[in-house]
Amino acid sequence: MIFRLDDRLLFPDPALADEDGLLAVGGDLSASRLLLAYQNGIFPWYNDDTPILWYSPRERFVLFPDELKISRSMRQVLRSGRFTVTYDKYFENVIEACSIVGRKDQDGTWITADMKDAYIRLHQEGYAHSVEVWEKDQLAGGLYGVQTGSVFCGESMFSLVSNASKVALISMCNNSNYTLIDCQVRTEHLESMGARLIDRKEYIGILKNKQV
């Protein structure tokens, strides 16, 4: 059963989501609603042709920082000093790049103009963060997402230069503020770095324990 949201600031139990993870439709992208969603293992995912859709998948693809795997070649990249990393310096540039940089096997983007505006507001309020990776003073890659307690819910990443997004993710894992990185969508390269699937119940349990 798919629930229709109204003006009230609440979500149904995530366990009631359908097989694909779709839980609810409607509502808005206010900061308070987005924060409530992330705190309960729910996130928006839709495009300009649909209403706002809210998902809570049965399984989540996550990376525990202490399980991070760094290949020998990647360690060489890190030691080379080729890239530098900053946090929260160019959030708007990162989300814009994520919305336009092409990805293999994907047509277009799900980061709508309304979503960009909503996450920029979250950033201004201190809840959404970005990692910027630089090569020779040029933005080479990065990622952004939402923090809830010590869990970082990654929304999107991009690379203009090979390995730049991996550098961003490794930097997040080395940040002592986070005990879990939610990668949402399974990819082979994230799996090779140690990300794995956990079920919804375990994920929400971690969220509740880490919201400090």
Contacts in CASP RR format, 6 or more apart in sequence:
PFRMAT RR
TARGET T0000
AUTHOR 0000-0000-0000
METHOD contacts of the structure
MODEL  1
MIFRLDDRLLFPDPALADEDGLLAVGGDLSASRLLLAYQNGIFPWYNDDT
PILWYSPRERFVLFPDELKISRSMRQVLRSGRFTVTYDKYFENVIEACSI
VGRKDQDGTWITADMKDAYIRLHQEGYAHSVEVWEKDQLAGGLYGVQTGS
VFCGESMFSLVSNASKVALISMCNNSNYTLIDCQVRTEHLESMGARLIDR
KEYIGILKNKQV
1 16 0 8 1.000
1 18 0 8 1.000
2 18 0 8 1.000
2 22 0 8 1.000
2 23 0 8 1.000
2 24 0 8 1.000
2 25 0 8 1.000
3 11 0 8 1.000
3 12 0 8 1.000
3 16 0 8 1.000
3 23 0 8 1.000
3 24 0 8 1.000
3 25 0 8 1.000
4 24 0 8 1.000
4 25 0 8 1.000
4 26 0 8 1.000
5 11 0 8 1.000
5 24 0 8 1.000
5 25 0 8 1.000
5 26 0 8 1.000
5 27 0 8 1.000
5 54 0 8 1.000
6 27 0 8 1.000
7 27 0 8 1.000
9 32 0 8 1.000
9 33 0 8 1.000
9 36 0 8 1.000
10 36 0 8 1.000
11 23 0 8 1.000
11 24 0 8 1.000
11 36 0 8 1.000
11 37 0 8 1.000
11 40 0 8 1.000
11 42 0 8 1.000
11 54 0 8 1.000
12 23 0 8 1.000
12 24 0 8 1.000
14 23 0 8 1.000
14 40 0 8 1.000
14 41 0 8 1.000
14 42 0 8 1.000
14 56 0 8 1.000
14 200 0 8 1.000
14 204 0 8 1.000
15 200 0 8 1.000
15 201 0 8 1.000
16 23 0 8 1.000
17 23 0 8 1.000
17 55 0 8 1.000
17 56 0 8 1.000
17 57 0 8 1.000
17 58 0 8 1.000
19 58 0 8 1.000
20 55 0 8 1.000
20 57 0 8 1.000
21 55 0 8 1.000
21 56 0 8 1.000
21 57 0 8 1.000
21 58 0 8 1.000
22 53 0 8 1.000
22 54 0 8 1.000
22 55 0 8 1.000
23 42 0 8 1.000
23 54 0 8 1.000
23 55 0 8 1.000
23 56 0 8 1.000
24 42 0 8 1.000
24 53 0 8 1.000
24 54 0 8 1.000
25 51 0 8 1.000
25 52 0 8 1.000
25 53 0 8 1.000
25 54 0 8 1.000
26 51 0 8 1.000
26 52 0 8 1.000
26 53 0 8 1.000
26 54 0 8 1.000
27 33 0 8 1.000
27 52 0 8 1.000
28 52 0 8 1.000
29 44 0 8 1.000
29 52 0 8 1.000
29 114 0 8 1.000
29 115 0 8 1.000
29 117 0 8 1.000
29 118 0 8 1.000
30 118 0 8 1.000
31 118 0 8 1.000
31 121 0 8 1.000
31 122 0 8 1.000
31 125 0 8 1.000
31 127 0 8 1.000
34 44 0 8 1.000
34 118 0 8 1.000
34 122 0 8 1.000
34 146 0 8 1.000
35 122 0 8 1.000
35 127 0 8 1.000
35 146 0 8 1.000
35 148 0 8 1.000
37 43 0 8 1.000
37 44 0 8 1.000
37 54 0 8 1.000
38 146 0 8 1.000
38 148 0 8 1.000
38 153 0 8 1.000
39 148 0 8 1.000
39 207 0 8 1.000
39 211 0 8 1.000
40 56 0 8 1.000
40 204 0 8 1.000
40 207 0 8 1.000
41 56 0 8 1.000
41 200 0 8 1.000
41 203 0 8 1.000
41 204 0 8 1.000
41 207 0 8 1.000
42 54 0 8 1.000
42 55 0 8 1.000
42 56 0 8 1.000
43 54 0 8 1.000
43 55 0 8 1.000
43 56 0 8 1.000
43 153 0 8 1.000
43 155 0 8 1.000
43 184 0 8 1.000
44 52 0 8 1.000
44 53 0 8 1.000
44 54 0 8 1.000
44 55 0 8 1.000
44 115 0 8 1.000
45 53 0 8 1.000
45 54 0 8 1.000
45 55 0 8 1.000
45 110 0 8 1.000
46 52 0 8 1.000
46 53 0 8 1.000
46 110 0 8 1.000
46 112 0 8 1.000
47 110 0 8 1.000
47 112 0 8 1.000
48 112 0 8 1.000
56 200 0 8 1.000
57 200 0 8 1.000
58 199 0 8 1.000
58 200 0 8 1.000
59 197 0 8 1.000
59 198 0 8 1.000
59 199 0 8 1.000
59 200 0 8 1.000
60 182 0 8 1.000
60 184 0 8 1.000
60 197 0 8 1.000
60 198 0 8 1.000
60 199 0 8 1.000
60 200 0 8 1.000
60 203 0 8 1.000
61 182 0 8 1.000
61 183 0 8 1.000
61 184 0 8 1.000
61 185 0 8 1.000
61 186 0 8 1.000
61 190 0 8 1.000
61 195 0 8 1.000
61 196 0 8 1.000
61 197 0 8 1.000
62 180 0 8 1.000
62 181 0 8 1.000
62 182 0 8 1.000
62 183 0 8 1.000
62 195 0 8 1.000
62 196 0 8 1.000
62 197 0 8 1.000
62 198 0 8 1.000
62 203 0 8 1.000
63 169 0 8 1.000
63 173 0 8 1.000
63 180 0 8 1.000
63 181 0 8 1.000
63 183 0 8 1.000
63 190 0 8 1.000
63 193 0 8 1.000
63 194 0 8 1.000
63 195 0 8 1.000
63 196 0 8 1.000
64 179 0 8 1.000
64 180 0 8 1.000
64 181 0 8 1.000
65 172 0 8 1.000
65 173 0 8 1.000
65 174 0 8 1.000
65 178 0 8 1.000
65 179 0 8 1.000
65 180 0 8 1.000
65 181 0 8 1.000
67 194 0 8 1.000
67 196 0 8 1.000
68 170 0 8 1.000
68 173 0 8 1.000
68 193 0 8 1.000
68 194 0 8 1.000
69 192 0 8 1.000
69 193 0 8 1.000
69 194 0 8 1.000
70 78 0 8 1.000
70 170 0 8 1.000
70 193 0 8 1.000
71 192 0 8 1.000
74 163 0 8 1.000
74 166 0 8 1.000
74 170 0 8 1.000
77 83 0 8 1.000
77 163 0 8 1.000
77 167 0 8 1.000
78 167 0 8 1.000
78 170 0 8 1.000
82 135 0 8 1.000
83 133 0 8 1.000
83 134 0 8 1.000
83 135 0 8 1.000
83 140 0 8 1.000
83 163 0 8 1.000
83 164 0 8 1.000
83 167 0 8 1.000
84 133 0 8 1.000
84 134 0 8 1.000
85 131 0 8 1.000
85 132 0 8 1.000
85 133 0 8 1.000
85 134 0 8 1.000
85 167 0 8 1.000
85 168 0 8 1.000
85 171 0 8 1.000
86 131 0 8 1.000
86 132 0 8 1.000
86 134 0 8 1.000
87 129 0 8 1.000
87 130 0 8 1.000
87 131 0 8 1.000
87 132 0 8 1.000
88 123 0 8 1.000
88 129 0 8 1.000
88 130 0 8 1.000
89 130 0 8 1.000
89 132 0 8 1.000
90 130 0 8 1.000
90 132 0 8 1.000
90 139 0 8 1.000
91 120 0 8 1.000
91 123 0 8 1.000
91 128 0 8 1.000
91 129 0 8 1.000
91 130 0 8 1.000
91 144 0 8 1.000
92 120 0 8 1.000
93 132 0 8 1.000
93 139 0 8 1.000
94 130 0 8 1.000
94 131 0 8 1.000
94 132 0 8 1.000
94 139 0 8 1.000
94 141 0 8 1.000
94 142 0 8 1.000
94 143 0 8 1.000
94 144 0 8 1.000
94 158 0 8 1.000
95 111 0 8 1.000
95 116 0 8 1.000
95 119 0 8 1.000
95 120 0 8 1.000
95 130 0 8 1.000
95 144 0 8 1.000
95 156 0 8 1.000
96 116 0 8 1.000
97 139 0 8 1.000
97 141 0 8 1.000
97 142 0 8 1.000
97 158 0 8 1.000
97 160 0 8 1.000
98 109 0 8 1.000
98 111 0 8 1.000
98 142 0 8 1.000
98 143 0 8 1.000
98 144 0 8 1.000
98 155 0 8 1.000
98 156 0 8 1.000
98 157 0 8 1.000
98 158 0 8 1.000
99 109 0 8 1.000
99 111 0 8 1.000
99 116 0 8 1.000
99 156 0 8 1.000
100 109 0 8 1.000
101 158 0 8 1.000
101 159 0 8 1.000
101 160 0 8 1.000
102 108 0 8 1.000
111 156 0 8 1.000
119 128 0 8 1.000
119 144 0 8 1.000
119 145 0 8 1.000
119 146 0 8 1.000
119 155 0 8 1.000
120 128 0 8 1.000
122 128 0 8 1.000
122 146 0 8 1.000
123 129 0 8 1.000
123 130 0 8 1.000
123 144 0 8 1.000
127 146 0 8 1.000
127 147 0 8 1.000
127 148 0 8 1.000
128 144 0 8 1.000
128 145 0 8 1.000
128 146 0 8 1.000
128 147 0 8 1.000
129 144 0 8 1.000
129 145 0 8 1.000
129 146 0 8 1.000
129 147 0 8 1.000
129 152 0 8 1.000
130 142 0 8 1.000
130 143 0 8 1.000
130 144 0 8 1.000
130 145 0 8 1.000
131 142 0 8 1.000
131 143 0 8 1.000
131 144 0 8 1.000
131 168 0 8 1.000
131 171 0 8 1.000
131 172 0 8 1.000
132 139 0 8 1.000
132 141 0 8 1.000
132 142 0 8 1.000
132 168 0 8 1.000
133 139 0 8 1.000
133 140 0 8 1.000
133 141 0 8 1.000
133 142 0 8 1.000
133 164 0 8 1.000
133 165 0 8 1.000
133 167 0 8 1.000
133 168 0 8 1.000
133 171 0 8 1.000
134 140 0 8 1.000
135 161 0 8 1.000
135 164 0 8 1.000
139 160 0 8 1.000
140 159 0 8 1.000
140 160 0 8 1.000
140 161 0 8 1.000
140 164 0 8 1.000
141 157 0 8 1.000
141 158 0 8 1.000
141 159 0 8 1.000
141 160 0 8 1.000
141 161 0 8 1.000
141 164 0 8 1.000
141 165 0 8 1.000
141 167 0 8 1.000
141 168 0 8 1.000
142 157 0 8 1.000
142 158 0 8 1.000
142 159 0 8 1.000
142 164 0 8 1.000
142 165 0 8 1.000
142 168 0 8 1.000
143 154 0 8 1.000
143 155 0 8 1.000
143 156 0 8 1.000
143 157 0 8 1.000
143 158 0 8 1.000
143 165 0 8 1.000
143 168 0 8 1.000
143 169 0 8 1.000
143 172 0 8 1.000
144 154 0 8 1.000
144 155 0 8 1.000
144 156 0 8 1.000
144 157 0 8 1.000
145 152 0 8 1.000
145 153 0 8 1.000
145 154 0 8 1.000
145 155 0 8 1.000
145 156 0 8 1.000
146 152 0 8 1.000
146 153 0 8 1.000
146 154 0 8 1.000
146 155 0 8 1.000
147 153 0 8 1.000
147 177 0 8 1.000
147 178 0 8 1.000
148 207 0 8 1.000
148 210 0 8 1.000
148 211 0 8 1.000
149 210 0 8 1.000
149 211 0 8 1.000
149 212 0 8 1.000
150 177 0 8 1.000
150 178 0 8 1.000
150 179 0 8 1.000
150 180 0 8 1.000
150 210 0 8 1.000
150 212 0 8 1.000
151 178 0 8 1.000
151 179 0 8 1.000
151 180 0 8 1.000
151 181 0 8 1.000
151 182 0 8 1.000
151 206 0 8 1.000
151 207 0 8 1.000
151 210 0 8 1.000
151 211 0 8 1.000
152 172 0 8 1.000
152 177 0 8 1.000
152 178 0 8 1.000
152 180 0 8 1.000
152 181 0 8 1.000
152 182 0 8 1.000
153 182 0 8 1.000
153 184 0 8 1.000
154 181 0 8 1.000
154 182 0 8 1.000
154 183 0 8 1.000
154 184 0 8 1.000
155 184 0 8 1.000
157 165 0 8 1.000
157 168 0 8 1.000
157 169 0 8 1.000
158 165 0 8 1.000
159 165 0 8 1.000
159 166 0 8 1.000
166 189 0 8 1.000
166 193 0 8 1.000
169 181 0 8 1.000
169 190 0 8 1.000
169 193 0 8 1.000
170 193 0 8 1.000
172 178 0 8 1.000
172 181 0 8 1.000
173 181 0 8 1.000
179 206 0 8 1.000
179 210 0 8 1.000
180 206 0 8 1.000
180 210 0 8 1.000
181 195 0 8 1.000
182 203 0 8 1.000
183 190 0 8 1.000
183 195 0 8 1.000
186 195 0 8 1.000
186 197 0 8 1.000
END
